[in-house]
């Protein structure tokens, strides 16, 4: 399968240490099967970085999934929301699981405001879950969380 990573740089070698902490599924290299979504992310980053957008393309053999510890969230759920909340609020930026790959929905870009509202008791957890759904409809992401999994991504020509 083809996977896409939207950013502003050509990534020759993936360095997990460069990944930001406190993301949906912890520190990881995030990809999408949806080229359009990756392109939108690249455009979003390009505005802040004042650089041109780049969509890095990778090939991943789905047959390899059986050799990894994988967590799949097939839809928005309370379990997914707790997983995202825990990683987004982990004070030391640690990844709180030992999965090689996590697959699941993307959270809304404005999740930070919803975390604050939930923490302060202004909204219930059910309302938090409703509000953190991606506003453009359900879109899934792959988080490659270990170097072992990252090593199976085969770089293709960027678009």
N, C-alpha and C positions, 0 to 999 in steps of 0.2 A: 504494500500500500504506500501511497505517497503521503507525506506529512509535511506541513509548512510551518515556518517560524517567522513571524513578521517583526522586523526591527529596522535599524538604520545602518547596519554593518554586515559585511560578508563574513560569515563565521567559518573559518577554515578548520578549526578544531574546537569542539565543545568543551568548555571548562566549567564544570559544576560549581567550582569555587566562585565564579563570576555571577552565578545565579543569585537573585535577590531573595532574602528570607521573607517570611510572613506572607507568602502567596497562598492561593487556595488549597493546594495540596502539599505545602511545604517548599523547601528549597529544591528546585528541580529545573530541568530544561523542558519548557512547555511548547507543544506543537498542536496543530489542528489538521484534520483531514479536509477542512474547508478552506480552499485557497483564498476565497473572497474575504473570509474572516481574518486570515493572516495578513492580507493586504490592508484591510482596515486598521489593524493593529500597527502595521508598519507606517501608515499615514499618520496615525495618532502620535506615534513616537517621533516621527520626522518633524512635526510641528515644534515639539519641545527641544529636540536635539539640533534643530536647524540644519538637517542633513537630508539627503534623498532617502526615500523608503527602499528597503530591500526585503524581499521574501526569500529566505533560505529554504531550499527544497531537499528533502531526505526520502530515501526509500527504506522501508522497514518490512521485513518478512513476517507476516502475521503468524506463520507456523511456529515462530520462535516464542510466542506468548506462553506456550505451555512449559517453557524452560525457566520462566521468571515467576516471582511472587507478584501477582497482579491484583489490584483492588478495582472493581468496576462499580460505578454508580450509573445506573441506566436511566435515571430521571431525577428530578428534584425531589428530595425526601428529607425527613428530619435527620436521618443518619448523615446524609450529604452535608446538610446545613451545619450540623455539629462539627463535622470533620473540617469544613471550611472555617467556621468560627474559631475553632481551637487553633488552627494554624495561623490565622490572621491575627490572633491576639496573644500568641505565645511570646512571653516577655523577652526571651533570649534568642528568638528567631530559629529555634531548633525545629527540625522535622520530627513529628511525633509518631512516626510509623516506620516499619522496615520493608515496605513494598519497593520493588524495583520500578514498577510502573503503576500509576494511578490514572484511571480513565473516568471522566465524568463531566457533567455540565459546567459551563463557565458561569461564574457569578457576575452580577451586575457591576459595572465600573464604579458605581457609587456605594460600594459595600461599606467603606469606612464610616460614612454617616449613619448607616443602618446599625453598624456595630455599636456606635456611640449611643444611639437611641435605645437599643436593646439593653446595653449595660446600665444605662441610667433609669431603666424601668418604664420608659415612655411607650414601648411596644412589647407585645408578647413574643414568644419564640415563633409561634405560628405566623404572626405578622412579619417578623424578621425574615422567615423563610420565603414568604410571598414577595417581599420587597427586594430580596437579593437575586431573584431570577433575572436572567439576562433579558433586557428590554426588547431585543430584536428577535426573540424566540429562542428556543433551546438550541444551543450550540455546544458541542463537546470538545474537550481538550484531553490531550495525553500529557502526563507529567512523567518524564523519564528521570527517576530519582536517584539512580545509582550509576556509577561509571560502567559497570557491567552491562547495563541496559543501553546506555548511551553508545557504547562501543559497537552496537549492532545497527546503528543508524548509518546508512550509506549516503554520503553527500552527493547531491545532484547539482546541476546548474541552477543558480538562483534566477528568480524572475523579478 
